[in-house]
Amino acid sequence: MSNAAVTRAWDFGAGPPQSLFELRQILATDPKMKVLVGHGLFDLVTPYFRSQLLLDQLPAFASGPRVKLTVYPSGLMFYSRDASGQAFRAEVEAMMKPAAK
């Protein structure tokens, strides 16, 4: 799955990536920004629950329709299953539509 030697040798610059901090900043800066996180339910490499725990730490302004986690009945490459891929595409399309006024 992961190569420990490569991970140890990787130059992250000033420190390990802080994606959640950066996501929080972007969502605070751009009120129109939306994020969709898709996971396979049976993915053992990147478990969805880890993402759920991290997204739960976002402030209230980043909740609801702006940030959404979807889980599909498949593994790592959930989009390779026809039903999951179609469902993911529908989620993306729905998220990209302008909100009704």
N, C-alpha and C positions, 0 to 999 in steps of 0.2 A: 504494500500500500504506500507507505512513505519510506523514503530512504533517509535514515538517521544521519549518515555521513554528510549527505547533501544539505540537510537542514542545519547541521552544526556549522558547515562551511559557508552558508549563505550570508551575504552581507546585507543586513536590513537597514543599513545607514545608521541613523541616530538611535534606533531601537526597534523592537518588533512593531509591525503595523498595528495601528490603533483604529481599526475600521469603525467601531461603534462611536468613538469620539468624533471622527470625521463625518459620519452619517448624521449625528446629532447637529453638528455645525451646519451642514448643508440644508437639513430640514428647517433649521431656525432661520437661515438666510433666505431660502426660497420657499415661500408658502405654497407654491403651486407644485412643488416636487412631490412625486409619489414613488413608492418603492414596493415591489412585489418580490417576495422571497419564495421560491418554489423548492420543495423537497420531495424525495421519495420516502414513503413510510418505512420501507425496509432497507434504507440506505445505512450501511454500517460504517462507511467512511466519513460521511458528514451527517450525523444524526440531526433530525429536524428539531428535537427538543432543545438542543444547544442553542439553535437560532431563536427558538421561542423564549428561552431564558434571557438572551441578550436583548431581543426586541422589547421584552417586558420592562427593561431598564430605561427605555426612551421616555422622555417627558410627555406630558399629556398632549402637547401640540403636535406630536408625531404619531398619534394613535388613530384609531378608527380607519377611515377610508384612505388615509395618506400612506400608511405602512401596513402591509398585509402579508401574512404567512399562509401559504397554501401547501397542503400535503396530499400527495397522490399515491394510490395503491401500487407502488412499484419500488424499484431499488434506486441506485445512484443516478442512472440516466433515465429518469422518469419519463422524459419527453420522447424516448424511443418506443414506448408503447403507444399505439394509436389513440386509445381513449384518453390517456394521461396527456399526451401531446396536444390533442384537440381541446381538452379542458383547460390546459395551461394557456393556449392561444386565446381562448374565450376570456379568460381572466385578464390577460394583457390588453385585449381589445376593449373590454369593459372599463378597465382602469384608465385607458387613454382617451375615452370619450369625455367631452366636457360635461361638467356637472350641470344638471337642470336647475334653472333659477326659479 
